Amino acid sequence: MNLTEILSINKEGWEKSAERFYGRTALPEYGPFSLSEEQLNLFGTIAGKKILDIGCGSGHSLQYMGNEGAQELWGLDLSTKQIETAEKLLRSQESKVTLFESPMEENPGLPPEYFDIVYSIYALGWTVDLQKTLSNIHSYLKPGGTFIFSWEHPIHDRLAYENSAFTLKKSYNIEGPEYNEAWHNNVVIYHRKLSTYINTLIEAGFIIEKVIDDVVLPTTITENPSKWYSTQRASIVPATFIIKATKRNTRHLL
Ligand SMILES: C[S@@+](CC[C@H](N)C(=O)[O-])C[C@H]1O[C@@H](n2cnc3c(N)ncnc32)[C@H](O)[C@@H]1O
């Protein structure tokens, strides 16, 4: 399977499932069992900033950014349905909104060195080419600009719940494309180690500011442990990780 075929399979998967994910993983939340932006304050001041969302989905994170006073809201997403939904949701925003239907592996016409903040909430891990995607993101940011993303922690889906216990079912070490179980094997997602995300960011020219994989658990457990994101699983391994990075400010080095 080549990368174009994987993108096409994943696009089809998202066109079918978009409604199910309407506003599901969006700022101020970073993802299941994770700390929120209200607790972490990773973005700092948003007011007056030019912002780009990679894999903007239904547009709920951009809506949050608009409500926080962002000057310009830009987003891209692979799915036609998601872009249509985001356009509707963001119609009432005062800030200028520009959305592209595009894979994150390509630049659909985004300006270079333009954005103060680029972020991606539970979308970056869908990329079929992490190096290319991070190098694109690096090129969109102003020197000194911030890139923040959250994604499912790569240890999370290595466990399986079988016979009333969690077992390590898949190798953490072996990386590459896999049919995804949470999606009933209808989409293909690359398994990558946490170190791969960190090292590819560094190779793309980023400075890592923070890596967060703290787990926040509810006080009472009500759900079935076999659920994809269950409290029981999250009590053993993190469900979400977040990385904050900055584009090296070369002007300061001269
Ligand atoms: C969980 S949703 C993101 C939610 C969104 N960040 C929000 O704030 O509402 C993941 C998104 O990634 C998009 N996606 C998947 N593969 C992609 C790719 N290669 N390039 C761009 N977007 C992609 C999907 O269409 C989907 O909308």
The ligand as an ORCA input file, in Angstrom:
! r2SCAN-3c Opt
* xyz 0 1
  C     -10.093     13.827     15.922
  S     -10.273     14.824     14.519
  C      -9.623     16.361     15.018
  C     -10.528     17.194     15.874
  C     -10.208     18.646     15.754
  N      -8.817     18.904     16.022
  C     -11.060     19.573     16.596
  O     -10.469     20.420     17.262
  O     -12.308     19.499     16.567
  C      -8.991     14.280     13.399
  C      -9.072     14.968     12.052
  O      -7.915     14.643     11.295
  C      -8.300     14.651      9.924
  N      -7.263     13.943      9.147
  C      -6.985     12.624      9.098
  N      -5.920     12.393      8.293
  C      -5.520     13.608      7.838
  C      -4.476     14.040      6.963
  N      -3.600     13.177      6.452
  N      -4.382     15.365      6.690
  C      -5.257     16.268      7.209
  N      -6.253     15.915      8.060
  C      -6.382     14.601      8.363
  C      -9.653     13.977      9.906
  O     -10.383     14.264      8.733
  C     -10.271     14.542     11.192
  O     -11.078     15.646     10.918
*
